[in-house]
Each structure stands twice: as C-alpha cells, then as structure tokens.
Amino acid sequence: MVLNNQVKSEKTVNASPTKNFFVEMLTRDIDLEDAILDLLDNCVDGIQRIITTSDSDKPYEGFWAKITLSQAQFRIEDNCGGIPAEAQEYAFRMGRPVNVSSVNNSIGTYGIGMKRAIFKMGRSSRIISQIPNYSFQVSINPDWLVDDRWEFPMEEMHTPLGHEGTLIEVTDLRDEVIEMFSSEQSTFPNTLVGKISHYYSYIINKGFTVYVNDRKVSPKSLELLWDGVEQIKNQSFIAPYLYEAKKGEVEIKLAIGFYRSIASENEVDEETEGIRRRNDDAGWTIVCNDRVVVYCDKTRLTGWGEAKLPSYHPQFIAISGVVHFRSQDARRLPMTTTKRGIDACSDIYLYVKGFMREGLMIFTSYTNKWKKNIPGEKEKSKQAKTTDPNLIFQKIPQEVWKPIKGRSSEGKSLLVERKFIPKLPVPENHYQSSKSKNISFSKPAEEIEMAAEYLFEDSERDPSEVGNECFEKILKMAKQ
C-alpha cells in the first residue's frame, strides 16, 4: 500500500496510438470493394443534406457519382453538394465526435468511411470540395504517417470543380490495388459494378446515377408476383406477405413472396448439382435508409433453418423477401459498422425476424404443397404479374390488413403495426393420394375461427387449412 505522502511527484505516460498502427487496424477488416462503397455512401449522405423532401419517387434524380480506376490513381467525383463548412471540423477526424449528430436519413454513422477508404488504397490523396461561395482542398501525403501531427493541410480554392460536389483522388497506390485496378485478368471492375447494382439498387431506382470507368451502373431490383388488388377477395390468390410497423424513430416494411414460378424437379436437380445458378434473387435482402446491407441471404441470419423452418434448398429458388428499416438517425438502424451486414443481436431486428420467419413459412409450405404438381402451379403463377413491393403496399385495402395482437417489443407497444397474409392457392389433390384417407368432422364456426386466429393470427382461414394444421402439429408431437 502506498500512502499519499509517499508519492514524490505525478507524471504522465504517452498512451496515444501510433498512426501506422491506427491505419493498419482501420483498414484490415474491410474489403477494397466495400471501402469504395463507403465513399458512395458519403455521396448519398451529401444528397440527403440538400434535398428538401423525399416524398418524390425520384428524390435523387440529377445527382451522380463517377468512379475511375486506373494503374495511376483512384478517383471519385460527385455533384452531391460538397462537404459543408460546418462539417470541416469533424469530416477529417478519425471517428465522429459525440456532440455531432448524423445527417437525417444518412447511411454513415461512425465517421471513418472516407479515411478508411483512402488509406486502404494508397498513401497520397487529395480531397476537393466545392460548396456555394467556398471551396477547399485537403492533402494527405506519406510523410503524414510518420510524424506526430494529426492535422491535414487545407487550402482554399476558387471553384475548382465547376459544380457543387466533392472530388477524391488517391495516388501512390498500394501494390495489390494497382494489380486489381489495372490487370487485364482482374475481375475487380466487374465485381464492383455488380456490388453497386445490388447494394445501391433502391437508390439508383430513385434517380441516383453511378458510373464506373464511364460505364453506367444499372440497378438490380426486386419485384414480386401478385394477382392484383381485384383478386384479394377471392378464396385464393398469389400475393406477398406484408408487414409494416413504426417503433420509436424506426419505420419498418417487410415483404416476402415469389419473384417467379416454383422450381421444377429438373431445375432443382441442376441447381443441386451446380449446373446452373438461377437462385441469385432468392433469399432475404435487408435495406437500411435505401442502402442494401444484406443481399439475398439464405442462412440462419435471416431465419432459414431455425424455429421449425427448413434450411435453404434449391426447391425454394422462387422465394425472395425484403425488409426496409428507415430512420432519420442512422444509429437506430440494426446495421454493422461496415454497413455491409446486419446486427443480429439488435432488439429491433430480433423482433422483426419473427415476422420474417412467419412470412417465410407461408411460401416454403406452398412450395412443398405444389412440388408434386408443378404444371398446375405454373398455370397459377403465370397469371400473376411481377410488381414493385412498394406499389403492393399502397394498393392493399385497409380492411384486409390484420392488426398484430399480443406482441410488443421491449415491453412497449409499437406505434403502428399490422400485416397482410395472402390466401395462397392449394392443390386440389394436396390432401389425397392412393394411400390416404379422409378425415372429416364438424365444429362450430366460432371455434374454427378461434383456432385459426391462434394458429395463423387470421380468423378467416379456410376450415380445411385449419384442420390440416391442427393434424400436422399433433402428428409432429406424436413422432417425437
């Protein structure tokens, strides 16, 4: 034990990180493609700062970003408003200060994307920004990594770009980056275009334009089959399962259904043997503030193979779903720091995942029921048209939405919460075969409705479907 009067003097020791260590740790766990996508995220955040409303179908129209890859440099230029004067105090810091809030509806949260991308690619760079009545340039050179200063030199300029926006040039590229950018055998440019078409599909569909080496990137959009609003009152129709809610500051929309007819036996066999790859659109896509963070996932992360659901199999190649999370505060969104993944332990994601599984069960069950009658199913599905899920949300009549009963998140009721459950077609011979026997009995209508509400949270389910579900549950218990 050391008494206070025995302490001769107090000193401090240097605990600050070295720049080389900091930069190495910052760039180690991110792919080059994802580092470049971080820069595109900044372009989108720039748009969010200057657009006055997002009610339009094309709020990003007129905005663009141009990416150029070469042996000599990486370059990205945009017309997305530039870095505002007030942001200069934190835009170049290694992390966002706690007293600085994120941009409304932004994608960026942690304030490391631009610096991480620059250091991932090269040792020298310059960032030029032009806003109304003010322009500046920040330069980074190799000497910065070896001295003790953390500041970057900045100089004012006179309208260097000719438009409001930002230009980032990275030179003195790392050897592996030069190889990926310039090698004739490199697939990197095509891979980058593919990632942008997937992960920015919603943003591009809303008007944003992206070029890679002068090649315009086309979005890869999800559309789901449905028979149209006029068929909703029929006993059976093809449509997606829908769910929407608002929890605190986060808006949630979920849709899952078929984007094509179910697979034939030959297709399943060929997929299983790896002869063809037609399941790229299958699985779950998760979107945060228009930015895809998980694309076509087919694992337990999105509910496959858990809670009595089957694991993904090629017979399910027709099933595709999307979940949108939106908030003005990006910190409320359940995404990882890289913005290329979902936080699987997030309370809000775990809650919504229950509805993801419910919707998934409807369409895996449908697939199993129809796999013995593929021609009949194709007759049903060919009458349906592929439609943007957002349009389907708008067209579903209010009276057919179901309120969510008996569920809450973190003990708090959600401000808005409802779902739409489609009544999918059932094959006529589904419950009959040469070795099967009929089971029939009558029960009061109100009791059937009560059982349907318990099993499906839908009291209007067909009595035969209610009876079959009761039998299946008891049979599964009997086999255990």
Secondary structure per residue as TSV (DSSP state, phi and psi in degrees):
chain	resnum	aa	ss	phi	psi
A	1	M	-	360.0	132.8
A	2	V	-	-108.4	120.6
A	3	L	-	-80.2	152.0
A	4	N	G	-56.9	-36.6
A	5	N	G	-76.9	-4.6
A	6	Q	G	-90.7	-11.2
A	7	V	-	-79.5	117.0
A	8	K	-	-75.9	-45.0
A	9	S	-	-161.4	157.0
A	10	E	-	-103.2	137.4
A	11	K	-	-129.9	169.3
A	12	T	-	-121.2	155.3
A	13	V	-	-119.4	150.5
A	14	N	-	-77.6	116.9
A	15	A	-	-115.3	9.6
A	16	S	-	-71.8	145.8
A	17	P	-	-72.8	149.8
A	18	T	-	-77.0	150.7
A	19	K	H	-64.5	-41.9
A	20	N	H	-59.4	-43.7
A	21	F	H	-63.7	-44.8
A	22	F	H	-61.5	-47.1
A	23	V	H	-65.7	-40.1
A	24	E	H	-61.8	-46.0
A	25	M	H	-67.2	-35.5
A	26	L	H	-65.8	-34.8
A	27	T	H	-103.6	-9.0
A	28	R	H	-65.3	-42.6
A	29	D	T	-99.5	26.8
A	30	I	S	-133.1	136.7
A	31	D	-	-73.5	159.6
A	32	L	H	-62.8	-42.3
A	33	E	H	-58.7	-43.9
A	34	D	H	-67.8	-32.7
A	35	A	H	-63.3	-40.6
A	36	I	H	-67.5	-37.6
A	37	L	H	-63.8	-29.8
A	38	D	H	-58.6	-37.4
A	39	L	H	-69.3	-36.0
A	40	L	H	-65.6	-36.3
A	41	D	H	-57.3	-40.2
A	42	N	H	-63.8	-35.8
A	43	C	H	-61.3	-45.6
A	44	V	H	-64.4	-40.9
A	45	D	H	-62.0	-35.0
A	46	G	H	-62.5	-40.2
A	47	I	H	-62.9	-42.8
A	48	Q	H	-60.2	-29.0
A	49	R	H	-70.7	-26.9
A	50	I	H	-112.7	-17.7
A	51	I	-	-75.9	144.0
A	52	T	S	-89.1	-24.3
A	53	T	-	-151.9	148.9
A	54	S	S	-111.4	15.0
A	55	D	-	-70.1	-24.1
A	56	S	S	-66.9	152.1
A	57	D	S	-68.9	-22.1
A	58	K	-	-127.5	63.2
A	59	P	T	-68.3	-19.5
A	60	Y	T	-99.8	9.7
A	61	E	T	-64.9	137.2
A	62	G	T	93.5	-13.0
A	63	F	-	-95.9	144.7
A	64	W	E	-145.9	161.7
A	65	A	E	-139.2	136.2
A	66	K	E	-120.7	120.4
A	67	I	E	-107.7	132.2
A	68	T	E	-127.3	126.8
A	69	L	E	-113.4	130.3
A	70	S	-	-152.1	172.1
A	71	Q	S	-65.5	-26.3
A	72	A	S	-90.2	-30.8
A	73	Q	-	-163.8	164.2
A	74	F	E	-109.0	141.4
A	75	R	E	-144.1	135.1
A	76	I	E	-136.7	127.9
A	77	E	E	-128.7	142.9
A	78	D	E	-141.8	169.3
A	79	N	-	-118.7	39.8
A	80	C	S	-97.8	27.3
A	81	G	-	102.2	-18.0
A	82	G	-	79.6	176.8
A	83	I	-	-89.8	115.8
A	84	P	-	-64.2	156.3
A	85	A	G	-57.9	-40.7
A	86	E	G	-68.7	-20.8
A	87	A	G	-82.8	-12.4
A	88	Q	G	-63.0	-22.8
A	89	E	G	-71.6	-22.5
A	90	Y	T	-129.6	-12.4
A	91	A	T	-62.2	-27.3
A	92	F	T	-106.1	6.8
A	93	R	S	-82.6	156.5
A	94	M	S	-85.7	72.2
A	95	G	S	123.9	150.8
A	96	R	-	-85.4	126.7
A	97	P	-	-58.5	149.7
A	98	V	T	-65.5	-24.2
A	99	N	T	-90.2	8.6
A	100	V	-	-111.5	120.0
A	101	S	-	-83.5	157.5
A	102	S	-	-78.9	161.9
A	103	V	-	-68.0	141.7
A	104	N	T	-53.5	132.5
A	105	N	T	58.1	27.0
A	106	S	-	-79.0	173.7
A	107	I	S	-105.5	-37.3
A	108	G	-	-71.5	145.3
A	109	T	-	-132.5	-40.5
A	110	Y	S	-103.2	-10.8
A	111	G	S	74.9	31.1
A	112	I	-	-123.6	-8.4
A	113	G	H	-58.7	-49.9
A	114	M	H	-64.6	-46.5
A	115	K	H	-65.5	-41.2
A	116	R	H	-62.3	-42.4
A	117	A	H	-63.9	-42.7
A	118	I	H	-62.2	-49.6
A	119	F	H	-70.2	-25.7
A	120	K	H	-65.6	-32.7
A	121	M	H	-95.0	-39.0
A	122	G	E	-160.9	-176.0
A	123	R	E	-107.3	-13.5
A	124	S	E	-129.6	147.0
A	125	S	E	-164.4	164.9
A	126	R	E	-142.4	142.5
A	127	I	E	-120.6	120.6
A	128	I	E	-113.7	131.9
A	129	S	E	-130.7	136.7
A	130	Q	E	-126.5	123.0
A	131	I	E	-125.7	170.8
A	132	P	T	-55.1	125.1
A	133	N	T	69.1	11.8
A	134	Y	E	-160.5	136.6
A	135	S	E	-142.7	150.5
A	136	F	E	-151.2	165.2
A	137	Q	E	-132.8	133.8
A	138	V	E	-114.7	130.9
A	139	S	E	-114.6	141.4
A	140	I	E	-126.1	128.0
A	141	N	-	-127.6	167.0
A	142	P	G	-58.0	-29.3
A	143	D	G	-62.8	-26.2
A	144	W	G	-60.5	-31.7
A	145	L	G	-71.9	-17.8
A	146	V	T	-111.2	-8.8
A	147	D	S	-98.2	-179.4
A	148	D	S	-93.6	-5.0
A	149	R	-	-82.9	139.7
A	150	W	-	-103.6	-4.7
A	151	E	-	-82.2	149.9
A	152	F	-	-104.8	141.8
A	153	P	-	-69.9	138.0
A	154	M	E	-128.1	140.2
A	155	E	E	-136.7	142.6
A	156	E	E	-77.7	149.6
A	157	M	E	-135.3	169.9
A	158	H	S	-112.8	104.8
A	159	T	S	35.5	64.7
A	160	P	S	-72.0	-25.8
A	161	L	S	-98.3	-25.5
A	162	G	S	82.8	2.4
A	163	H	S	-157.9	161.3
A	164	E	S	-77.8	119.2
A	165	G	E	173.2	-164.0
A	166	T	E	-134.7	143.9
A	167	L	E	-126.3	128.4
A	168	I	E	-122.1	125.5
A	169	E	E	-121.9	129.4
A	170	V	E	-116.8	125.3
A	171	T	E	-124.1	-174.0
A	172	D	E	51.1	50.4
A	173	L	E	-64.6	151.4
A	174	R	-	-67.8	152.3
A	175	D	H	-57.7	-43.1
A	176	E	H	-67.2	-29.9
A	177	V	H	-72.3	-41.3
A	178	I	H	-57.1	-44.7
A	179	E	H	-61.4	-43.2
A	180	M	H	-71.6	-32.2
A	181	F	H	-80.2	-30.4
A	182	S	H	-118.0	-18.4
A	183	S	-	-65.4	137.0
A	184	E	T	-65.2	-26.7
A	185	Q	T	-86.6	-7.4
A	186	S	-	-70.1	134.8
A	187	T	-	-97.9	5.4
A	188	F	H	-58.4	-48.0
A	189	P	H	-57.6	-41.5
A	190	N	H	-67.5	-38.6
A	191	T	H	-63.3	-41.2
A	192	L	H	-63.3	-44.3
A	193	V	H	-60.0	-43.0
A	194	G	H	-61.6	-42.3
A	195	K	H	-65.0	-41.7
A	196	I	H	-64.3	-41.6
A	197	S	H	-63.0	-32.3
A	198	H	H	-82.3	-53.8
A	199	Y	H	-78.0	-18.5
A	200	Y	T	-115.8	19.6
A	201	S	H	-58.6	-42.0
A	202	Y	H	-70.7	-37.6
A	203	I	H	-69.9	-41.7
A	204	I	H	-65.5	-39.8
A	205	N	H	-63.7	-20.6
A	206	K	T	-94.2	14.2
A	207	G	T	114.7	-15.2
A	208	F	-	-70.6	140.7
A	209	T	E	-118.6	131.6
A	210	V	E	-125.9	135.1
A	211	Y	E	-120.1	140.0
A	212	V	E	-123.2	115.1
A	213	N	T	49.6	48.2
A	214	D	T	69.4	5.1
A	215	R	E	-95.4	121.9
A	216	K	E	-74.7	130.5
A	217	V	-	-86.4	128.2
A	218	S	-	-96.7	140.4
A	219	P	-	-77.3	152.8
A	220	K	-	-109.8	102.3
A	221	S	-	-100.0	152.0
A	222	L	-	-97.2	129.2
A	223	E	-	-130.3	145.0
A	224	L	E	-118.2	151.0
A	225	L	E	-73.3	137.8
A	226	W	E	-157.5	153.6
A	227	D	-	-82.1	-7.6
A	228	G	-	103.1	155.7
A	229	V	G	-63.1	-28.2
A	230	E	G	-69.2	-15.5
A	231	Q	G	-94.6	-4.3
A	232	I	T	-61.8	-33.6
A	233	K	T	-81.4	-3.9
A	234	N	S	-73.0	164.3
A	235	Q	S	-66.5	-28.7
A	236	S	-	-147.3	143.5
A	237	F	-	-163.7	157.3
A	238	I	-	-94.5	125.4
A	239	A	-	-162.6	160.1
A	240	P	-	-79.1	159.2
A	241	Y	E	-81.6	134.2
A	242	L	E	-125.8	146.7
A	243	Y	E	-145.5	138.7
A	244	E	E	-144.2	148.3
A	245	A	E	-157.9	164.3
A	246	K	E	-133.4	115.6
A	247	K	E	-115.6	108.2
A	248	G	T	60.3	-119.5
A	249	E	T	-95.9	6.2
A	250	V	E	-110.9	126.3
A	251	E	E	-97.3	138.9
A	252	I	E	-128.6	133.8
A	253	K	E	-135.4	134.2
A	254	L	E	-132.1	136.0
A	255	A	E	-142.5	134.5
A	256	I	E	-142.5	141.0
A	257	G	E	-174.2	-153.2
A	258	F	E	-105.2	136.7
A	259	Y	S	-101.8	-2.0
A	260	R	S	-162.5	174.9
A	261	S	-	-69.6	159.1
A	262	I	-	-69.5	161.2
A	263	A	-	-74.9	144.0
A	264	S	-	-79.5	169.0
A	265	E	H	-59.8	-41.3
A	266	N	H	-61.8	-42.9
A	267	E	H	-63.0	-42.2
A	268	V	H	-62.5	-44.2
A	269	D	H	-62.1	-43.9
A	270	E	H	-67.8	-38.5
A	271	E	H	-63.8	-43.4
A	272	T	H	-62.2	-38.5
A	273	E	T	-83.4	-2.7
A	274	G	T	76.5	18.8
A	275	I	S	-71.3	-36.3
A	276	R	-	-139.7	164.5
A	277	R	-	-127.7	89.9
A	278	R	-	-112.1	8.1
A	279	N	-	-100.3	20.1
A	280	D	T	-62.5	-26.0
A	281	D	T	-93.6	-3.9
A	282	A	-	-78.6	158.8
A	283	G	E	97.9	-173.1
A	284	W	E	-100.1	134.8
A	285	T	E	-113.5	132.1
A	286	I	E	-117.1	131.7
A	287	V	E	-123.6	129.6
A	288	C	E	-117.8	118.1
A	289	N	T	48.7	51.5
A	290	D	T	74.1	-5.4
A	291	R	E	-101.7	120.3
A	292	V	E	-68.3	122.9
A	293	V	E	-109.9	-20.1
A	294	V	E	-135.5	130.4
A	295	Y	E	-120.5	119.4
A	296	C	E	48.8	52.1
A	297	D	E	-78.6	140.8
A	298	K	-	-130.3	34.2
A	299	T	S	-120.8	-178.0
A	300	R	G	-62.3	-21.2
A	301	L	G	-51.9	-37.5
A	302	T	G	-111.8	18.4
A	303	G	T	104.4	-12.6
A	304	W	T	-64.7	134.0
A	305	G	T	76.3	17.1
A	306	E	S	-137.0	160.8
A	307	A	T	52.5	48.7
A	308	K	T	70.8	7.5
A	309	L	-	-87.2	147.4
A	310	P	-	-71.3	152.9
A	311	S	-	-69.4	160.7
A	312	Y	-	-62.7	140.2
A	313	H	-	-144.3	150.6
A	314	P	G	-54.2	-21.9
A	315	Q	G	-65.2	-14.4
A	316	F	G	-101.3	21.0
A	317	I	T	-65.2	-13.2
A	318	A	T	-87.1	-8.4
A	319	I	E	-93.5	128.0
A	320	S	E	-143.2	141.5
A	321	G	E	-139.4	158.5
A	322	V	E	-141.1	139.7
A	323	V	E	-123.5	127.5
A	324	H	E	-107.3	126.4
A	325	F	E	-112.3	133.5
A	326	R	E	-138.8	133.6
A	327	S	-	-154.8	146.3
A	328	Q	S	-68.6	-22.9
A	329	D	S	-107.4	107.1
A	330	A	G	-61.7	-21.7
A	331	R	G	-68.4	-17.1
A	332	R	G	-81.5	-10.6
A	333	L	S	-84.3	145.1
A	334	P	-	-84.8	52.1
A	335	M	B	-113.4	159.6
A	336	T	-	-79.3	172.8
A	337	T	T	-65.9	-26.9
A	338	T	T	-80.3	-10.8
A	339	K	S	62.6	20.1
A	340	R	S	-123.1	30.5
A	341	G	S	-170.3	167.2
A	342	I	B	-108.5	142.9
A	343	D	-	-78.8	98.8
A	344	A	T	-66.4	-15.6
A	345	C	T	-98.0	-0.1
A	346	S	-	-62.1	135.0
A	347	D	H	-57.8	-44.4
A	348	I	H	-69.0	-36.0
A	349	Y	H	-69.5	-41.7
A	350	L	H	-60.9	-37.4
A	351	Y	H	-66.5	-48.6
A	352	V	H	-66.6	-29.6
A	353	K	H	-59.7	-29.3
A	354	G	H	-60.9	-38.8
A	355	F	H	-76.0	-31.1
A	356	M	H	-60.3	-44.4
A	357	R	H	-66.1	-39.8
A	358	E	H	-60.9	-46.6
A	359	G	H	-64.7	-40.8
A	360	L	H	-61.5	-40.1
A	361	M	H	-60.5	-37.7
A	362	I	H	-60.4	-41.7
A	363	F	H	-89.5	-26.3
A	364	T	H	-69.8	-38.0
A	365	S	H	-64.2	-42.9
A	366	Y	H	-59.3	-44.3
A	367	T	H	-60.6	-43.1
A	368	N	H	-65.1	-36.4
A	369	K	H	-68.0	-33.8
A	370	W	H	-98.4	-4.5
A	371	K	T	-66.5	-16.7
A	372	K	T	-90.2	-4.1
A	373	N	-	-140.0	61.2
A	374	I	H	-60.1	-44.2
A	375	P	H	-57.7	-40.8
A	376	G	H	-64.5	-39.0
A	377	E	H	-67.2	-39.3
A	378	K	H	-63.7	-34.3
A	379	E	H	-62.5	-39.0
A	380	K	H	-68.8	-48.3
A	381	S	H	-74.4	-26.2
A	382	K	T	-70.6	-16.5
A	383	Q	T	-80.8	-16.9
A	384	A	S	-86.9	156.8
A	385	K	E	-116.9	146.8
A	386	T	E	-77.7	134.3
A	387	T	E	-141.8	146.7
A	388	D	-	-59.8	124.9
A	389	P	H	-54.7	-31.7
A	390	N	H	-62.4	-36.0
A	391	L	H	-69.6	-35.8
A	392	I	H	-64.8	-41.6
A	393	F	H	-54.1	-42.4
A	394	Q	H	-70.5	-28.6
A	395	K	H	-93.1	-15.3
A	396	I	S	-68.1	123.3
A	397	P	-	-61.4	146.2
A	398	Q	G	-57.1	-37.3
A	399	E	G	-70.3	-16.0
A	400	V	G	-97.8	-4.2
A	401	W	-	-71.8	145.9
A	402	K	E	-109.8	129.0
A	403	P	E	-70.1	152.1
A	404	I	-	-87.5	124.9
A	405	K	-	-109.1	138.1
A	406	G	S	71.4	18.8
A	407	R	-	-128.2	144.7
A	408	S	-	-151.2	162.4
A	409	S	B	-115.4	127.3
A	410	E	T	56.4	31.7
A	411	G	T	75.4	5.0
A	412	K	B	-116.9	133.3
A	413	S	-	-69.4	142.9
A	414	L	-	-76.5	148.3
A	415	L	S	-65.3	-40.6
A	416	V	E	-136.7	132.8
A	417	E	E	-160.4	121.8
A	418	R	E	-159.8	165.3
A	419	K	E	-145.3	158.8
A	420	F	E	-122.1	122.3
A	421	I	-	-110.5	115.3
A	422	P	-	-73.3	150.2
A	423	K	-	-98.1	87.1
A	424	L	-	-71.4	151.0
A	425	P	-	-62.4	147.8
A	426	V	-	-120.3	133.2
A	427	P	-	-60.1	141.5
A	428	E	T	-60.2	-34.3
A	429	N	T	-99.4	19.1
A	430	H	T	-61.9	-36.9
A	431	Y	T	-101.1	12.2
A	432	Q	-	-128.2	140.8
A	433	S	-	-155.8	174.5
A	434	S	T	-63.4	-23.7
A	435	K	T	-107.4	8.2
A	436	S	-	-98.7	159.9
A	437	K	-	-128.0	150.5
A	438	N	-	-81.7	143.4
A	439	I	-	-119.1	124.1
A	440	S	-	-140.5	139.1
A	441	F	-	-161.2	160.8
A	442	S	-	-112.6	142.5
A	443	K	-	-137.9	155.0
A	444	P	-	-56.5	141.0
A	445	A	H	-56.1	-38.8
A	446	E	H	-68.1	-31.1
A	447	E	H	-72.1	-37.6
A	448	I	H	-62.9	-43.0
A	449	E	H	-63.8	-37.7
A	450	M	H	-64.9	-43.0
A	451	A	H	-65.2	-39.6
A	452	A	H	-63.5	-40.3
A	453	E	H	-64.0	-39.5
A	454	Y	H	-67.8	-42.9
A	455	L	H	-78.3	-40.4
A	456	F	H	-121.5	-5.8
A	457	E	S	56.7	36.6
A	458	D	-	-151.2	98.5
A	459	S	T	-70.5	-10.0
A	460	E	T	-97.9	11.5
A	461	R	S	-61.6	150.8
A	462	D	-	-62.0	136.5
A	463	P	H	-55.3	-36.1
A	464	S	H	-64.9	-35.4
A	465	E	H	-70.0	-37.1
A	466	V	H	-64.4	-46.4
A	467	G	H	-61.8	-41.5
A	468	N	H	-65.3	-40.8
A	469	E	H	-64.7	-39.6
A	470	C	H	-60.5	-45.2
A	471	F	H	-62.5	-45.0
A	472	E	H	-61.5	-39.6
A	473	K	H	-65.7	-44.1
A	474	I	H	-66.8	-40.4
A	475	L	H	-61.9	-41.1
A	476	K	H	-64.4	-39.2
A	477	M	H	-66.1	-38.4
A	478	A	H	-66.5	-30.2
A	479	K	H	-80.1	-15.2
A	480	Q	-	-73.5	360.0
